[in-house]
Amino acid sequence: MESAHGSLLLVYALIAIALLILLITRFKVYPFLVLIIVSLLLGLVAGMPMQTIVKSFETGNGNTLGHIAVVVGLGTMLGKMMAESGGAERIATTLINWFGEKHIHWAMMVVAIIVGLPVFFEVGFVLLIPIAFNVAKRTNKSLLLVGLPMVAGLSVVHGLIPPHPAALLAVQAYHADIGKTIAYGLIVGVPCAIVAGPLFALLVSRHVQLPKENPLAAQFLGSDVKDANGVQSGNAAKTAAPKRELPGFGITLVTILLPVVLMLVGSWADLVFEPKTLPNDLLRFFGNTDVALLTAVLVSFWTFGASRGFNREQIQKFCGECLAPIAGITLIVGAGGGFGRVLMDSGISKEITSVATAVHLSPLLFGWLVAAMMRLATGSATVAMTTACGIVAPIAAAGAVQVKPELMVLATGSGSLIFSHVNDGGFWLIKEYFGMTVVQTFKTWSLLETIISVMGLGLTFALAAVL
């Protein structure tokens, strides 16, 4: 009876995931609602006591949001300040001058990796696309050659490198060391970005012809100041100071990389000072993700705000208006955590563990597969990562084969990036801005994401063999 119940639980889990896919893709129900409904139904059919189902979902939701909501909010504020001040354009123009027109695709990849660190993929994309339009026009090159390396850089940072919110969540779930995760993430992520970005763009731009006229591009090909602010900015900055000077390259870079440096230093605290001493505690405190991002945001109020001529009211307005667009994704991510918790409390995670152990599936491959399934189902890399971590973390911890938690973060992150398709908001964003057909978007963006995902897994396995 027990084994029947066990295998039945697995069947329920599969039905639940199929129902998730169906409701989101076929019936277009909002993912936040779908995750709540499916979680509650799963708890009921799995035989959880009714009074604990909602509590289980709320616990998972709360645990996830407790961390991610702060990170997302602060990261978005930092990105907004960078957009309004023209910092993103300063980084782009400087790197373009350094790399030269001939190597423009490399410059765009580097820009995206730097700018994408604190912000969600969509925010980074909207921040940088005006620059891509301008660069493509200025150099007379295909938007694919300029734009694909950019989205590859953003995507790699999104899935693999803290302090990006999705990667940070996985660090927390697997109890990984953040400093090591950043280091390993760069070792795996940079080669992935190079192959899926500049190299793939050079190849595919010869075969995919974009239309001559791009109505969206026309909006961004005006004056320099307009380009600096782009879609995300609104008109506040433009009307306030039409000739605003851009911040310096050095100060922009320092502000954006400040949280990364603080986190790295925090994770190395024990190497510098004795544990349980005041200096050690201080380094750890400022290396905490929330405190590191808060510090960077406060610094940006000066470097990107006051020193650029924005007054307190304008800075307040930027902080307020940038939070509205991220409310939806934050709720969905929380619900993904709730779903993961129901899987755990209903005993389904335990059953998946025993099956994964029985078939001797590598924890890295298992993490990748679960994240890939969730990505194909929900369309969101962040939701895929959140839900997969909830399922895989207890299994990885209990497994016979122990794997470094930092590598579990990278494997899960790689899986969450696989084949973006029609249920992913990013798919439509890129289709519209690049002026592509659905088929062209599959050939370019979806393939690019799959290259990063598969190559990321391969390099994570290679790293596991060496470490």
C-alpha positions, 0 to 999 in steps of 0.5 A: 500500500505504501509503495502504491501511495508513493508512486501515486504521489509521483503521478499527482506531481506529474499531473500538477505540473501538466496542469500548470503548463496547460492553464498558463499556456493554453488557457492564459490564466495568470501564473500567480493564480495558477500556482496557488490553485495547483498547489492547493489542489495538489495538497488535497489529492496528496492527502495533506490535512486540510488545515495545513495545506494553506499554511504550507503554501504560505510558509513557502511563499513567505520564505521565498519572498522574505529574501527575494522581495528586498533584493528585487526592490533594491536591485530595481532601484539601482537599475532605475537610478542608472537609467535616469542618470545616463549611466548605462549609456556611459558604460556602452559608449565607453566600451564601444570606443574601447572595442571599436566598431569592428568588435562592437558585438563584444562590447555589447556583451560586456555592457550587458553583463555589467548592467544586468547584474542588479536588475531583472532581465526585462529591466536590463533589456529595456535599459539597453535596447535604446543603446543597441538601436543607436549602435546598430545605426551608427555602425550600419550593422544588423541589429542581431549582431549588436542585440544578440550578444547583449541579450546573451550577456543579460541572460547569463547574469540572470541565471548564473551570477549573484547578485542577480535575484534569481541566482541569489535565491538559489544560493539561499536554497542550496546554502551555497557560499556567495563568493564562490558562486560568483567566481564559479558563475563567471568561470561558467557564464563568460564562455557561455555568453561568448559562444551564445552571444558574439559567436552565435550572432556572427553566424545567425545574422548572415541567415536571418534578415530583419525588416528594413523598417523597425517602428520601435527603433525609430523612437530611440534614434533621436537626441543623445539625451533621449537615448540615455533615458530610453523607455524605462525613464519616463519624461521626468529627466528629459524635461528637467534637464534636456542637456544633462551631462552623463556620469563618468565611466569610473563612478558608474562602474564603481556604483554598479559593482559595489554590491558584488564587491561587498558580497565577495569581501563578506564571503571572504571574511574568515580569511581576513579576520578571526571568526566571531570578532567585530571586524569579521562580523562587520564584513559579513554584515555589509556582505549580506545581499540585502545590506550590500544592495542597500549600500549601493542604492544609497551611494547611487542617490549621490553618484547617479542622483544628487551629483547629476542635478536631480533633487530629492523629489525626483529621486523619490519619484524614480524609486516609487515608479520603478517598483510597480512593474516588478510587483507581478513577477515578485508575486509569481516568484513567491507563489513558486516558492509556495508550490515547492513547499507543498511538494515538500510537505506532501511527501512528493519531494521525498518520493522524487528523492528515492526515485532519483537515488534509485536511478543514480541520477547525478544531482547536477543533472537532476537540478538542471532537468527540473529547472528546465521542465519548469522553465518550459512550463511557466516561461519564467526563468526566475519561477523555474529556478525558485520552484526547482530549488524547492524540489531539488535542494532537499534531494541534493542534501539527502543524496548519496552523492554530495555535490558542491552547493555552488555547482547546484546553483549553476546547474539549476540556473542553466536549466532555468534558461532553456528554450524560451518560447511563447509563454515567456514574456522575454520572447515577445519583448525580443520579437517586438523590439527586434522586429522579428517574426515568431519563427525568426525569434525561435531561430535566434533568441530561443536557440541562443537560450538553449546554447547557454543552458546546455553549455552551462550544464556541460561546463558545470560538470567539467568544473565538478570534475576539477574541484 
